[in-house]
Amino acid sequence: MAGIEEVARRAGVSTATVSRALSGRGYVSEATREKVTAAAAALDYVVSSNASSLASGRTRNVGVVVPFLNHWFFSSVIEGAESALLRQGYDLTLYNLTGGGEARKSVFDHFLLRQRVDAVIAIGLELTEAEVSSLHAMGKPLIGVGGPIPGVLSLTMDDVAVTRLATEHLIALGHTRIAHIGGGKEFDLDFHLPSHRRTGYEDALRDAGAPVDPALYRPADFTLPGGYDATKQLLGSPHNRPTAIVAASDEMAIGSILAARDLGLSVPGDLSVVGIDDHQLASFFGLTTVAQFPIRQGEHAVEALMHLLEPAHGEPSSADVPLPYELIVRSSTSRPPE
């Protein structure tokens, strides 16, 4: 196998320039980078990760910690982060905390502190002061995604504003009997997403002078079957049937659409439905939703992390960066029936 010296001779540059060009660390002109890359390809040269780690003290590996792996939203954020890390020459090690408290303790007390990763991205996790302190004590940069974490550069989603926007869209169409399908108590953990989304829904109703009826709220589990079952109960009421539903996730909103159709109701003629996320199936079902751009969230997290890992990227601008969201109107909403 060819060595770095042979690549340097073939490209007509120093070994240090070859190292900078192939690692992505340090400045190299684009013309020189192309010349070095071509020489390495011609010689079938592959950078030794072990040698690179010994020389730099870096593993070029980032740990990504998520509470659930089987949820479309989290897997989409991971997809964006992985693509962005690969472009920067970093690997990704995934830690899934589905196992609960013991799994979380093991990850933060052992795996992340064994010098296996250069930095950590925590997605949808409200880290404790002890978890943050232990990572910072080891010199590991940390980025949070989803909500504010004290002392950590965080990319935050305003879940109150997101659900308020979805509800205000229905109010603007003339709806007053608007139901909400949110997350159950078991989901009201990190960043209290279900509570914040219910708050946004209720605030929008109050500001519009519309009634906030507890009977028009149903908890579910952020899945399509959960939304289906909750909608069946809401629509089964003979006296107070809603004309619109705000679901705390697109998957539950799609379940609402299917439940309405199974009851012989049309969407949006008899029932308008709004979701949150912009799931990959949202456009197929014509679902009006508030997009949160999860793939872009992963990319933004890596961009912020590079400011902490690579001096050439400069210092991060803020400790709390709001994430973008946008109302996307499709065919699942219209004026209420007369």
C-alpha positions as CSV (number, residue, x, y, z in Angstrom):
1,M,0.0,0.0,0.0
2,A,1.3,3.4,-0.9
3,G,2.5,5.8,1.8
4,I,1.9,9.5,2.4
5,E,5.4,10.2,1.1
6,E,4.6,8.7,-2.3
7,V,1.4,10.7,-2.5
8,A,3.4,13.9,-1.7
9,R,6.0,13.1,-4.4
10,R,3.4,12.4,-7.0
11,A,1.5,15.6,-6.2
12,G,4.6,17.7,-5.9
13,V,3.8,18.9,-2.4
14,S,4.9,18.3,1.2
15,T,3.6,15.5,3.4
16,A,2.1,18.1,5.7
17,T,0.1,19.5,2.7
18,V,-1.1,16.0,1.9
19,S,-2.2,15.6,5.5
20,R,-4.1,18.9,5.5
21,A,-5.7,18.2,2.1
22,L,-7.0,14.7,2.9
23,S,-8.0,15.4,6.5
24,G,-9.8,18.6,5.8
25,R,-8.0,20.3,8.7
26,G,-6.1,23.4,7.9
27,Y,-6.1,25.6,4.8
28,V,-5.2,24.1,1.4
29,S,-6.2,25.8,-1.9
30,E,-8.8,24.0,-4.0
31,A,-6.4,23.4,-6.8
32,T,-3.8,21.7,-4.5
33,R,-6.6,19.7,-2.8
34,E,-7.7,18.3,-6.2
35,K,-4.1,17.5,-7.1
36,V,-3.5,15.7,-3.8
37,T,-6.8,13.8,-4.1
38,A,-6.0,12.7,-7.6
39,A,-2.6,11.5,-6.5
40,A,-4.0,9.5,-3.6
41,A,-6.7,7.9,-5.8
42,A,-4.1,6.9,-8.4
43,L,-2.0,5.3,-5.7
44,D,-4.9,3.8,-3.8
45,Y,-3.8,5.6,-0.7
46,V,-6.1,5.5,2.3
47,V,-5.6,7.7,5.3
48,S,-4.9,5.6,8.4
49,S,-7.4,6.6,11.0
50,N,-5.2,5.2,13.8
51,A,-2.2,7.2,12.6
52,S,-4.3,10.3,12.2
53,S,-5.7,9.9,15.7
54,L,-2.3,9.5,17.3
55,A,-1.0,12.6,15.5
56,S,-3.9,14.9,16.3
57,G,-5.3,13.5,19.5
58,R,-8.6,13.2,17.6
59,T,-10.7,10.2,16.6
60,R,-12.7,12.3,14.0
61,N,-15.7,10.5,15.4
62,V,-18.8,12.3,16.8
63,G,-21.2,10.6,19.2
64,V,-24.9,11.2,18.5
65,V,-27.4,10.4,21.4
66,V,-31.1,10.0,20.7
67,P,-34.0,9.0,23.0
68,F,-35.7,6.9,20.3
69,L,-34.4,5.4,17.0
70,N,-37.7,4.0,15.7
71,H,-39.3,7.5,15.3
72,W,-39.2,9.0,11.8
73,F,-38.3,12.4,13.1
74,F,-35.2,11.4,15.0
75,S,-34.0,9.1,12.2
76,S,-34.3,12.1,9.9
77,V,-32.2,14.4,12.1
78,I,-29.6,11.6,12.3
79,E,-29.6,11.4,8.5
80,G,-28.9,15.1,8.2
81,A,-26.2,14.9,10.8
82,E,-24.5,11.9,9.3
83,S,-24.4,13.4,5.8
84,A,-22.9,16.7,7.1
85,L,-20.3,14.8,9.2
86,L,-19.2,12.7,6.2
87,R,-18.7,15.9,4.2
88,Q,-16.4,17.2,7.1
89,G,-14.5,13.9,7.2
90,Y,-16.0,12.6,10.5
91,D,-17.6,9.3,11.4
92,L,-20.8,9.0,13.5
93,T,-21.4,6.7,16.5
94,L,-25.0,6.4,17.4
95,Y,-26.2,5.9,21.0
96,N,-29.9,4.9,21.3
97,L,-31.3,5.4,24.8
98,T,-34.5,3.4,24.3
99,G,-33.4,1.1,27.1
100,G,-34.3,3.8,29.7
101,G,-32.4,5.1,32.7
102,E,-29.7,2.4,32.9
103,A,-28.9,2.7,29.2
104,R,-28.6,6.5,29.6
105,K,-26.4,6.2,32.7
106,S,-24.1,3.7,30.9
107,V,-23.7,6.0,27.8
108,F,-22.9,9.2,29.7
109,D,-20.9,7.6,32.5
110,H,-18.8,5.3,30.3
111,F,-19.1,5.2,26.5
112,L,-18.9,8.9,25.8
113,L,-16.0,9.4,28.3
114,R,-13.7,6.7,27.0
115,Q,-12.1,9.1,24.4
116,R,-14.0,7.3,21.6
117,V,-15.6,10.5,20.3
118,D,-14.3,14.0,19.8
119,A,-17.7,15.6,20.5
120,V,-21.4,14.9,21.2
121,I,-24.7,15.9,19.6
122,A,-27.7,15.3,21.9
123,I,-31.0,15.2,19.9
124,G,-34.2,15.7,21.9
125,L,-32.6,15.2,25.3
126,E,-32.7,17.6,28.2
127,L,-29.3,16.8,29.6
128,T,-28.7,17.0,33.4
129,E,-26.1,19.4,34.9
130,A,-24.0,16.3,35.8
131,E,-24.0,15.0,32.3
132,V,-23.0,18.3,30.8
133,S,-20.3,18.9,33.4
134,S,-18.7,15.4,32.8
135,L,-18.5,15.9,29.1
136,H,-17.1,19.5,29.5
137,A,-14.6,18.2,32.0
138,M,-13.2,15.8,29.4
139,G,-13.0,18.6,26.9
140,K,-15.7,17.2,24.6
141,P,-17.7,19.9,22.7
142,L,-21.4,19.4,23.0
143,I,-24.4,20.5,20.9
144,G,-28.0,20.2,21.9
145,V,-30.9,19.9,19.4
146,G,-34.6,20.4,20.3
147,G,-34.6,22.7,23.4
148,P,-32.4,24.9,25.6
149,I,-29.7,23.2,27.7
150,P,-27.9,25.5,30.2
151,G,-24.3,26.0,29.4
152,V,-24.6,24.3,26.0
153,L,-24.8,25.6,22.5
154,S,-28.4,24.6,21.7
155,L,-30.5,24.6,18.5
156,T,-34.1,25.1,19.9
157,M,-37.5,24.6,18.5
158,D,-40.3,26.8,19.9
159,D,-43.0,24.1,20.3
160,V,-45.5,26.6,21.7
161,A,-45.2,28.8,18.6
162,V,-45.3,25.8,16.3
163,T,-48.7,24.6,17.6
164,R,-50.0,28.1,17.9
165,L,-49.3,28.6,14.2
166,A,-51.1,25.4,13.3
167,T,-54.1,26.3,15.4
168,E,-54.2,29.9,14.1
169,H,-54.4,28.5,10.5
170,L,-57.7,26.7,11.4
171,I,-59.0,29.7,13.3
172,A,-58.4,31.9,10.3
173,L,-60.5,29.5,8.2
174,G,-63.4,30.0,10.6
175,H,-63.1,27.0,12.9
176,T,-64.0,27.3,16.6
177,R,-64.5,23.7,17.7
178,I,-60.9,22.6,17.3
179,A,-59.6,19.5,19.0
180,H,-56.0,18.7,19.9
181,I,-54.3,15.3,19.9
182,G,-51.2,15.5,21.9
183,G,-48.7,13.3,23.7
184,G,-49.5,11.3,26.8
185,K,-47.8,11.9,30.2
186,E,-45.2,9.3,29.4
187,F,-43.9,11.5,26.6
188,D,-43.8,14.7,28.6
189,L,-40.1,14.3,29.6
190,D,-37.3,16.0,27.8
191,F,-38.2,19.6,27.0
192,H,-41.9,18.9,27.8
193,L,-42.8,18.8,24.1
194,P,-46.4,17.6,24.6
195,S,-47.1,20.3,27.3
196,H,-45.7,23.0,25.2
197,R,-47.7,22.0,22.1
198,R,-50.9,21.9,24.1
199,T,-50.1,25.3,25.5
200,G,-49.6,26.7,22.0
201,Y,-53.0,25.3,20.9
202,E,-54.8,26.7,24.0
203,D,-53.1,30.1,23.7
204,A,-54.2,30.5,20.1
205,L,-57.8,29.6,21.1
206,R,-57.9,32.1,24.0
207,D,-56.4,34.9,21.9
208,A,-59.1,34.4,19.3
209,G,-61.9,34.3,21.9
210,A,-62.7,30.6,21.2
211,P,-63.5,28.2,24.0
212,V,-60.9,25.8,25.4
213,D,-62.8,22.6,26.0
214,P,-61.0,19.8,27.9
215,A,-63.3,17.3,26.1
216,L,-61.7,18.3,22.8
217,Y,-58.2,17.0,24.0
218,R,-57.0,13.5,23.6
219,P,-53.6,12.1,24.5
220,A,-51.9,9.6,22.2
221,D,-48.4,8.1,21.4
222,F,-47.2,10.1,18.4
223,T,-48.0,7.1,16.1
224,L,-50.5,6.6,13.3
225,P,-52.6,4.1,15.2
226,G,-52.6,6.4,18.2
227,G,-53.9,9.2,16.2
228,Y,-56.5,6.9,14.6
229,D,-57.9,5.8,18.0
230,A,-57.9,9.3,19.5
231,T,-59.8,10.6,16.5
232,K,-62.4,7.9,16.6
233,Q,-63.2,9.0,20.2
234,L,-63.3,12.7,19.3
235,L,-65.6,12.1,16.3
236,G,-67.8,9.7,18.1
237,S,-69.3,12.5,20.3
238,P,-72.9,13.1,19.1
239,H,-73.1,16.6,20.6
240,N,-69.6,18.2,20.5
241,R,-67.9,16.9,17.5
242,P,-65.0,19.0,16.4
243,T,-64.8,20.5,12.9
244,A,-60.9,20.5,13.0
245,I,-58.0,18.7,14.7
246,V,-54.5,19.8,15.5
247,A,-52.3,16.8,15.9
248,A,-48.9,17.1,17.7
249,S,-47.3,15.0,14.9
250,D,-47.9,14.2,11.3
251,E,-48.2,10.5,12.0
252,M,-51.1,11.1,14.4
253,A,-52.6,13.6,11.9
254,I,-52.5,10.9,9.2
255,G,-54.3,8.6,11.6
256,S,-56.9,11.2,12.0
257,I,-57.5,11.4,8.3
258,L,-57.9,7.6,8.0
259,A,-60.3,7.5,11.1
260,A,-62.5,10.2,9.6
261,R,-62.7,8.4,6.3
262,D,-63.6,5.1,8.0
263,L,-66.5,7.0,9.8
264,G,-67.8,8.2,6.4
265,L,-66.6,11.8,6.8
266,S,-64.6,13.7,4.2
267,V,-61.4,15.6,4.8
268,P,-61.5,18.5,4.6
269,G,-65.3,18.8,3.8
270,D,-66.4,17.5,7.3
271,L,-63.1,17.7,9.2
272,S,-59.9,19.7,8.7
273,V,-56.7,18.2,10.0
274,V,-53.3,19.9,10.6
275,G,-50.1,18.1,11.7
276,I,-46.6,19.0,12.8
277,D,-43.3,17.8,11.2
278,D,-43.8,17.5,7.4
279,H,-43.4,13.7,7.5
280,Q,-42.3,12.1,4.2
281,L,-45.9,10.8,3.8
282,A,-47.5,14.2,4.5
283,S,-47.7,15.3,0.8
284,F,-49.1,11.9,-0.2
285,F,-52.0,12.5,2.2
286,G,-52.4,16.1,1.3
287,L,-51.7,17.0,4.9
288,T,-51.4,20.6,5.9
289,T,-48.6,20.8,8.4
290,V,-46.0,22.9,10.2
291,A,-42.6,21.7,8.8
292,Q,-39.7,21.4,11.1
293,F,-37.1,20.3,8.6
294,P,-35.5,17.5,10.6
295,I,-32.8,16.7,8.1
296,R,-31.8,20.3,8.1
297,Q,-31.7,20.3,11.9
298,G,-29.1,17.6,11.8
299,E,-27.1,19.6,9.3
300,H,-27.3,22.7,11.4
301,A,-26.1,20.8,14.4
302,V,-23.0,19.7,12.6
303,E,-22.4,23.2,11.3
304,A,-22.5,24.5,14.8
305,L,-20.3,21.7,16.1
306,M,-17.6,22.5,13.5
307,H,-17.3,26.0,15.1
308,L,-16.3,24.3,18.3
309,L,-14.1,21.5,16.8
310,E,-12.4,23.4,13.9
311,P,-10.9,26.8,14.7
312,A,-11.0,27.8,11.0
313,H,-14.9,27.9,11.3
314,G,-14.8,30.7,13.8
315,E,-16.6,31.0,17.1
316,P,-20.3,30.2,17.4
317,S,-22.5,33.2,17.4
318,S,-25.0,32.3,20.2
319,A,-25.7,29.8,22.9
320,D,-29.3,29.5,21.9
321,V,-30.1,29.3,18.2
322,P,-33.8,29.1,17.1
323,L,-34.7,26.5,14.5
324,P,-36.9,27.4,11.6
325,Y,-40.4,26.2,11.0
326,E,-43.0,26.9,8.3
327,L,-46.7,26.4,7.7
328,I,-47.3,24.3,4.6
329,V,-50.9,24.4,3.4
330,R,-52.2,21.4,1.5
331,S,-55.6,19.9,0.9
332,S,-56.5,18.6,4.4
333,T,-57.8,22.0,5.6
334,S,-60.7,24.3,4.5
335,R,-63.5,26.4,5.9
336,P,-65.8,24.5,8.4
337,P,-69.0,23.0,7.2
338,E,-72.1,25.3,7.3
